[in-house]
């Protein structure tokens, strides 16, 4: 059974930082493409960042230079370091694992940035 469990969300003031974690089980973590998505109230889920197997990373323009995605294969865990947070970053953040044709989602963790 595949499980992706996020943690690390919370309430932070604008300009602050948070680090999200996503721990995976039931998959061969090292071969999956991993990513973060987010969904703000009343909006569609949007892509935030991707860590492709082999180490390549990509970021949405809205978070480039502020967020860093990484993974620790030994711990089966992916991270999203979020710095210089803005109120517009407020959303539920979801962990995503992809190895075609399979994909999996975590349950989400709430991030709230106050102004």
N, C-alpha and C positions, 0 to 999 in steps of 0.2 A: 504494500500500500504506500503510495506516494504522499508525502506530507511536506508542505512548505510552511514554516512557522516564522512570522515576522515579530519583531520586538523593537523597542527603542523609541517608539513614538511618544508624544507628549505635548505639553504647552511650553512655548518659549517666546521670548520677546523678539521683536524685529532686530536683526543684526546678530542674533545668537546662533548657536550650532546644536545639531543633534546628529547622532549616528544610529542609523537603522541597521538591524541585522535580520538575515533570513537564513534559517537553518533547514537544510533539506535532509530527508530520509526517503529510502525506497527508490532512489535513482542513483546512477553512476554520475556523481556530481561533476566530475572533471570533464565529461564529454558533452554536457548540456550547455547551450547558450542560456545565460541568465540575465535577467533585467528587472528594472523597477518601472512601475507605472503608478499613476495617481489619478484620483477622481475627486474633484471638488463638488460641493453641493450644487445640484442643478446643471452640472456639466458632464460631458462624456469623459470616459476614462482616456487618459493620454499617456503616451510613452515619455519616460524621463531619461533612462539611461540603459545601456546594454553592455554586458561583459561577455564577449564571445570566447569560446574555448580557444586557447592559444594566447589570450591576454588582450586582444584588441578591445578597445572601449569606444563608445559613442554616446553623445549627450544631446538632448534637446537644447535648442538655442537658449531657451528661457533659464536653463540651469548651468550652462557651460561656464566654467571658471569658478563656480561656487560649490558644485557637487562633485564628489569623486566616488566612483563605483569600484569595488575590488572584491576579490574572493580569496578565501583561505581553504584550499582543497583538503588539507589535513583535518580541518574542522567541519567540512561540508557546509560552510557558511559563507554567505555573500553579505557585503556591507554597502551602505550608502552614507558617506560622510557628507553632511549638509551644513555649509557655512553661509554666513551673511544672509540668513533667512529673511524672507519678506512675507508680509501678510498674504500675498498672492500664492505662496507656497502651501497655504493651508489646504489640506486634502487628506483623504485616506490613501495611504501608500501600499501598493501591492507588489509582492514578489512574484516573478514569472520565470518558469523554466521551460525551455523549448528544445526539443530534438525531434525534427520532423519524422512522422506526422503527429507526434505527441506534444502536448503542452499542458502545463499545470500552473495553478494559481494558489497563492496563500490567501489567508482570510482577511488580510489588511491590518494596518496599524494607523491610528489617527495622529496626524501632525497638525497642530494649531499654532499659528504665529500671530501674536498680538502686536498691535501698532503702538 
